[in-house]
Amino acid sequence: MSHQPNLKLAILALGLGAFAIGTSEFAAMGLLPWYRDDLLLTDPQAGHVVSAYALGVVVGAPITSILGAKLPRRRYLAALIAIFGVMNLAAAVLPGYGTLVITRFLAGLPHGGYLGVAMLFAADAMPREQRAKGVTQVLLGLTIANIVGVPIAGALGQTLGWRWGFALPGVLALLAGWLILRIAPRVGANPNARPMAELRALGNPAVLLTLLVGTVGFGGLFAVYSFLSAAMLATTTPPAWALTVLLAAFGVGGTLGSILSARLAIRMGNFPSALVLILFMAATQAFASYAVGDWAIMIVSSFLLGLGSGMVVPLQTRLMDVAGEAQSMAAAMNHAAFNAANALGPWLAGMALAAGWGWRSSGLVGVALSFAGLLALALCWWQARASGSVQPVQDRPARA
């Protein structure tokens, strides 16, 4: 067997791990009504299950980046995705609300480290002119997860019980770990790795402000999406297939949003494109609030919410520009910021629901967080201008 087929299979195995992670992360939101009812939880308590995973990612991203800096990547990746798989299976089989929250937190710990190192592994394993292709193929697992994996997990939750929605990504993660060990190239540890130099990226104001934009700006998206399926079931009488379509619509929107956002960032620059996308997100969250009570319009709002998620593109590009040698830490922390938003949004929306503000309130919370993201973006832009880390001309629209 030639090396090239093995390499392609190895990258597919890495992508399968990303698919499992994406399915688990977003399926927890779609499954919320079922584990809420089964465990006799309030809506805010059920939202804590989503937030627990997100907090695990935030805590785990810097720790796994530091611990794994000098380890052989093949075994390290296999270990991370195996831990993820075991924790998902534990969430599926262990009883009680407390154990569900704990296992979801533990499942989040390997998330950022796995995706960050997997992208670097895929890039380094490919010929130099195809490095971007390797990264894209790994990230494709996350994209496909929202289109295919999350709706399947949601359908399993409706028909067989919510625990099957966590068992599915658990099994897929263990399969990915086994495949990585079997077929991934045996690449040694990086002898020049400097874990503490990676950690110093967290003291870079440009990095921190960019992460703040993602944390606050994306918080609005998750405030709405986390309770979208619950709001549909509580305020409408949809056909059985509507919830699956709702989840798939978000995935399709996210895929198109990533493509369009990349083009927008190339044409306009990082800061102007991020500005446009945050404003678009605020508009879609307001529309989601309006759509509550009509299941068909809520499916449309799910698609539009997915489109807004493309804001990750200019933020990731900005991080690459300012992270210097700490690229792996920056990649992991970008996922941490995304999941800090995943903790912040549902927590605030849950508080609004607990206060009796109704299902439309999550959209209003989302709009407020998006405008807070605008303030964070203004601070980030001001710091970039003041430090000269980005020249003004780079962030103006290109002339035709």
Secondary structure, DSSP 4 states (H G I P E B T S, - for coil): --HHHHHHHHHHHHHHHHHHHHHHHHHHHHTHHHHHHHTT--HHHHHHHHHHHHHHHHHHHHHHHHHTTTS-HHHHHHHHHHHHHHHHHHHHHS-SHHHHHHHHHHHHTTHHHHHHHHHHHHHHHS-GGGHHHHHHHHHHHHHHIIIIIHHHHHHHHHHT-HHHHHHHHHHHHHHHHHHHHHHS--PPP-TT--HHHHHGGGG-HHHHHHHHHHHHHHHHHHHHHTTHHHHHHHH----TTHHHHHHHHHHHHHHHHHHHHHHHHHHH-HHHHHHHHHHHHHHHHHHHHHHTT-HHHHHHHHHHHHHHGGGHHHHHHHHHHH-TT-HHHHHHHHHHHHHHHHHHHHHHHHHHHHTT--TTHHHHHHHHHHHHHHHHHHHHHHHHHHHTSS-GGGGSPPP-
